Amino acid sequence: MLGHVQDLGLDVHDPNVRIYQTNERQTYHTDSCDIVGLLCLKTAQSGGLSALVSSTTIFNEMRRRRPDLLELLFQPVATDRRGEVPEGQKPYFRFRHSAGTRASSPRSTSASTSTPPNVSPTRRA
């Protein structure tokens, strides 16, 4: 799936508008996917900076520095559907990671809170 991040001049306070359709700054967030690629088709006059981080590295650093917080990573997180609500569904769904699997749909939520085995960060070329 491809997403188009563009200021469409929409109001961020509209419950059906996603922040990437406005000129508002996006805070740190996750994208529910395995790979993120960015392609700039038109350079902004200002702003437009991106910061990317490896979730594997964050997990491993948390395991090393604060293992007491790891269980929090596996608690359900309510994800706002912002204008993409299927008929008869709630305007959010709960996202939960479980050991060794990704449970990102509202139908596949695992109750597991165990942590996956240590994973090596991606090697840099």
N, C-alpha and C positions, 0 to 999 in steps of 0.2 A: 504494500500500500504506500502511496506517496501522499504527502501532505504539503500543502502550499501555504507558507507563512508569508502573509502580506497584509499591510495596513489597508483595510477596505474602508476606513473612516467610520467604523462602527463604534458604538458606545459600550465600553467595558462593563457597565452596570446593567446592561440588558442580559437577563438570565439565559438567553439563547445564543449569545455571542461568546466565542472563545477568545482568549487574550491574544492569540497569534493573528487575529483579524483586526487588531487595533494597533495604535502606536505606543501602547503601554509597555513598560519594561517587564519581561518575564523573569520571575525568580527561579531559583534552582528547582527543578522538577525531574520526573522520570517520564520517559516515553515507553509505552508498553510494547517493546519490540526487542529483537535480538541485535539488530544492527541499525545504527543511525548514520545517515550520510547527509551532509550539508552542501548545497550548491547555491552560490549567490549569482543571480541573473542580472541584478542591477544594484550597484553599490549605493548604500544609503548616504545622505549628506552628513548625517551624524548617527551615532549609535550603531546597532547591528552587530555588536561584539558577541561572540559565543564562547562559552567555557564548557569543555567536556571532561568527564572523569569516568574512570573504569569502576563499575559497581563491584567487580571482583576485587579490585584493590581496596576499595572502601571496606568491604566485608572482611578481608584478611587483616587490614589495619585495626578494625574494631575488635576482631578476635584477639589480636596481639595486645592492644592497649586497654580495651574495656570489654572483656568477654562477658561481663555481667549485663551488658546492653544488647547482646546479640539476639536474645529472645524477642526483643521489641521489633526487630526487623521482620519477624514472621507473624506479627499480629495483623489482622485484617485492616485494610485502609479503604475508606469510602472514596470512590472515584466519581466525580461529577460528569454526567453525560452532556451537559451544556448544549441543549438544542438537538441532541441526537438520541432522543428517548424513544425506544420502540413502543408501539401501542400496547397499553396495558402494563407497562413496566414502570419502576420507580425512576426518578431523575438521577439516580446514582446506582452504582453496583459496588459490591465489596471485592477488593482485590486481595488475594493472599498468596504468598509464596510458600511452598512447602519443600521439604528436602528432596532435591533431585528433579523436581518438576516445576513447571510454571502453571499456576492456576489463575488465569487472567480473565476468565469469563464468569458471568454471574452464576452459571450452572456448575462450574468446576471449582468449588472452594474446598480446600482440604483443611482438616482440623489439626494437622501436624504442626508442632512448633519446634521440632528438632532441627538442629542446624546441619547443613550439608557438610561433607568433608571439605577440608582446606583445598582451595583451588588456586592454581598458579596464575598470576596476572599474565595478560597477553604479552608475548615477547615483542620488543620493538625491533624493527628491521634496521 
